[in-house]
């Protein structure tokens, strides 16, 4: 699932840290208590605790154990430290979220009620730690975790057969040598055929026809000289 999502899975009967996907190698990288979260253009949530793992960013409320949010690093398209008061009133760690929707389908929600909050439409969030000296540290950890989650390349083959037997290599070398010898017999004014055997055949046939035409001219000239 792409984009921001609700997160309520906690250890210790719902009072502890977020439950991680340890079976798939997820590890906790950093814990930042006393952090407020701002979703889109909404008002800041009550203070909570920020958890940064090797896979995702998780924020859990300190006052409401049933409230929490998470976003995978694969869905974080941009992150930066913001200290511009015109952009936001407090210094914060700003992040843009790729929710998989078109721009006209997304918005920074201004609704105040959680019941009407559609997280799939949220495209940005801000994390405001009470200790502002931690902003650069949070940014660096974000960078490290983002590198651990590179964007998948579409259309990339899952398997590549780069192993060749000795016979395959010999056959390939023989084919390349044959193609090179054949292309060397062609006139250089046409250029390399890039394996287009039809073009090579046409060029070769043109050479043969030209030779026949020259031979016919010589025979005709010899015949006229013989009658003089």
C-alpha positions in Angstrom: 0.0 0.0 0.0 1.5 3.4 -1.0 1.0 6.7 0.9 0.3 7.5 4.5 -1.7 5.0 6.5 -3.1 4.5 10.0 -0.9 2.5 12.4 -2.0 1.1 15.7 0.1 -2.1 16.2 2.1 -1.7 19.4 4.0 -4.1 21.6 3.3 -4.6 25.2 -0.5 -4.8 25.1 -0.7 -1.7 22.9 1.4 0.5 25.2 4.9 0.1 23.7 6.8 0.5 20.5 5.4 -0.2 17.1 5.4 -3.9 16.0 8.1 -4.4 13.3 8.3 -6.8 10.5 11.3 -8.6 11.9 10.8 -11.6 9.7 11.7 -9.4 6.7 14.6 -7.8 8.4 13.0 -4.5 9.6 15.0 -2.9 12.4 14.5 0.1 14.6 17.0 2.9 13.7 15.9 5.9 15.9 13.4 6.9 18.5 12.5 10.6 18.9 10.2 11.4 21.8 8.3 14.6 22.1 7.6 15.0 18.4 4.5 16.6 16.9 3.2 15.6 13.5 1.4 17.8 11.0 -0.6 16.2 8.2 -1.1 18.4 5.1 -2.5 21.7 6.2 -4.2 20.4 9.3 -3.4 21.5 12.8 -0.5 19.7 14.6 -1.5 16.5 16.4 -0.8 16.2 20.2 2.8 15.3 20.9 3.9 11.8 20.2 6.9 9.6 19.6 8.6 9.2 16.3 10.0 5.8 15.3 12.3 5.5 12.3 12.9 2.0 11.0 14.8 0.6 8.1 11.5 0.3 6.2 9.2 3.0 7.4 8.5 6.1 9.5 6.0 5.6 12.4 4.5 8.2 14.6 2.5 7.1 17.7 0.4 9.4 19.9 1.4 9.6 23.6 -2.1 10.5 24.7 -4.2 8.3 22.5 -2.9 4.7 22.2 -5.3 4.1 19.3 -3.8 6.8 17.2 -0.8 6.5 15.0 0.4 7.0 11.4 3.1 5.3 9.2 4.5 5.7 5.7 7.0 3.5 3.9 10.3 5.1 2.8 9.3 3.9 -0.7 6.5 6.4 -0.6 8.6 9.3 0.6 9.5 11.2 -2.5 11.3 14.1 -0.8 12.5 15.1 2.6 14.2 18.2 3.9 14.8 20.3 6.9 12.6 23.4 6.8 13.5 26.5 8.9 11.6 29.0 6.8 8.9 30.7 8.9 7.0 31.6 5.8 6.7 27.9 4.9 5.8 26.8 8.4 5.7 28.5 11.8 8.2 26.0 13.4 11.4 24.4 12.2 10.6 20.9 11.1 11.5 17.9 9.0 9.3 18.2 5.9 8.4 15.2 3.7 6.5 14.8 0.5 4.5 11.6 0.1 3.8 9.7 -3.1 0.2 8.4 -2.7 -0.1 6.9 -6.2 -2.9 9.4 -7.1 -2.9 12.2 -9.7 -2.3 15.7 -8.5 -6.0 16.7 -8.8 -7.0 13.7 -6.7 -4.7 14.6 -3.8 -4.9 17.5 -1.3 -3.6 18.6 2.0 -6.7 17.9 4.0 -8.1 20.8 6.2 -10.7 18.7 7.9 -10.5 18.7 11.6 -12.3 15.5 12.4 -10.5 12.2 12.3 -13.6 10.6 11.0 -13.4 12.6 7.7 -9.6 12.3 7.4 -8.7 10.5 4.2 -5.0 9.6 4.6 -4.8 8.4 0.9 -5.1 12.1 -0.1 -2.4 13.5 2.1 0.8 14.3 0.1 2.9 16.0 2.7 3.7 15.9 6.4 5.9 17.7 8.9 7.6 16.4 12.0 8.3 18.9 14.7 10.6 17.6 17.5 10.6 19.5 20.8 14.4 19.3 20.7 15.1 21.3 17.5 18.8 20.4 17.8 17.7 16.9 16.6 16.5 18.1 13.2 19.8 17.5 11.4 20.1 14.1 13.0 16.6 13.1 11.9 17.4 14.3 8.3 20.6 12.2 8.2 18.7 9.1 9.4 16.0 9.7 6.8 18.8 9.8 4.1 20.3 6.6 5.3 17.0 4.7 5.4 16.0 6.1 2.0 19.2 4.6 0.5 18.2 1.3 2.0 14.9 1.4 0.1 15.7 2.3 -3.6 12.8 2.8 -6.0 12.2 -0.4 -8.0 13.1 -0.2 -11.7 10.1 -1.0 -13.8 10.6 -3.6 -16.5 13.8 -4.9 -15.0 14.2 -8.6 -15.6 14.2 -10.7 -12.5 16.9 -13.1 -13.7 19.8 -12.6 -16.2 21.5 -15.6 -17.8 25.1 -14.4 -17.9 26.6 -17.9 -17.7 27.7 -19.4 -21.0 29.2 -22.9 -21.7 32.4 -23.3 -23.7 30.4 -24.6 -26.7 28.2 -21.5 -26.6 31.2 -19.2 -26.5 32.8 -21.0 -29.5 29.6 -20.9 -31.5 29.2 -17.2 -30.8 32.8 -16.5 -31.8 32.3 -18.5 -35.0 29.2 -16.6 -35.9 30.8 -13.2 -35.2 33.8 -14.1 -37.3 31.6 -15.3 -40.2 29.6 -12.0 -40.1 32.8 -9.9 -40.0 34.3 -11.7 -43.0 31.2 -11.3 -45.0 30.9 -7.6 -44.2 34.5 -7.1 -45.2 33.7 -8.2 -48.7 31.2 -5.3 -49.1 32.0 -1.9 -50.4 32.7 0.6 -47.5 30.6 3.3 -49.1 27.4 1.6 -48.0 28.3 1.3 -44.3 27.9 -1.5 -41.8 24.7 -3.4 -42.1 24.3 -4.2 -38.4 23.4 -7.8 -39.2 20.8 -6.9 -41.9 21.5 -9.9 -44.2 18.9 -8.8 -46.8 20.7 -5.5 -47.2 24.1 -7.3 -47.4 22.6 -9.7 -50.1 21.3 -6.8 -52.1 24.7 -5.0 -52.0 26.5 -8.2 -53.0 24.0 -8.8 -55.9 24.6 -5.2 -57.0 28.3 -5.8 -57.2 27.8 -9.0 -59.3 25.4 -7.2 -61.7 28.0 -4.4 -62.1 30.7 -6.8 -62.9 28.5 -8.6 -65.5 27.7 -5.2 -67.1 31.4 -4.4 -67.3 32.2 -7.8 -68.9 29.4 -7.3 -71.5 30.9 -3.9 -72.4 34.3 -5.4 -72.9 32.9 -8.2 -75.1 31.0 -5.7 -77.2 34.1 -3.5 -77.6 36.2 -6.5 -78.6 33.6 -7.6 -81.2 33.6 -4.2 -82.9 37.3 -4.1 -83.0 37.4 -7.5 -84.7 35.2 -6.3 -87.6 37.4 -3.4 -88.5 
